[in-house]
Every structure is written in C-alpha cells, then in structure tokens.
C-alpha cells in the first residue's frame, strides 16, 4: 500500500515562508503525477501545484509566483516551497499521487496557518 507522509506545516506570519515535504513509500517515478492540494474550512479541496513524472508543472493561479514545487528523486520526496504567505493560504495541505493506472493516493495532511 502506498504511503504519503507530509511534514513541514505550522504557524507563520503573513509574508513568511514554509516548505512542505511529502515522502512516498515507493519511487516517485512510479507515479504519473504528484502534487499538493489544500482545503480550508467550509471550502472544497483545491489543487495547489502538481508535477508530472515528465517534469511538467502546473500551479493554481492563486499561488503562481509564490509557491514552487520540486522533487528529490533519490529521497522519493516532493516539496512545495511557499513564500509570501497570505492569511488566505491557511488550510490543511495534502500530498497526492496518481498511479499510472489512475489510482489516487492521499497523505494525512499537514496544517498551515498564516496569521495576519
């Protein structure tokens, strides 16, 4: 069973930075894509950033220019560097991975809280 373990969340002031990590239990090259999603209270889960096995990257408009997704193949880990954080970035952040056959996997989530 695939496991995705997130870390790096926390409380930060507006304008600050955090880096989230997602460690996978198998080679990240075995996934079609990996990414980060977030869900704020009372809102739907939304895509933040995704990276395909081929290296194609996409960002939500709301984080473009502030967040950067990257990966370390040797560590089977995907990161998202979050800069210039805003209170509206406050949410539970989830790591996600999609197998080549379309099966999806989710981590348990890590809370990010940005104070104004």
C-alpha positions, 0 to 999 in steps of 0.5 A: 500500500502506498504511503504519503507522509507530509511534514513541514506545516505550522504557524507563520506570519503573513509574508513568511515562508514554509516548505512542505515535504511529502515522502512516498513509500515507493519511487516517485517515478512510479507515479504519473503525477504528484502534487499538493492540494489544500482545503480550508474550512467550509471550502472544497479541496483545491489543487495547489501545484502538481508535477508530472513524472515528465517534469511538467508543472502546473500551479493554481493561479492563486499561488503562481509566483509564490509557491514552487514545487520540486522533487528529490528523486533519490529521497522519493520526496516532493516539496512545495516551497511557499513564500509570501504567505497570505492569511488566505493560504491557511488550510490543511495541505495534502500530498497526492499521487496518481498511479499510472493506472489512475489510482489516487493516493492521499497523505494525512495532511499537514496544517498551515496557518498564516496569521495576519 
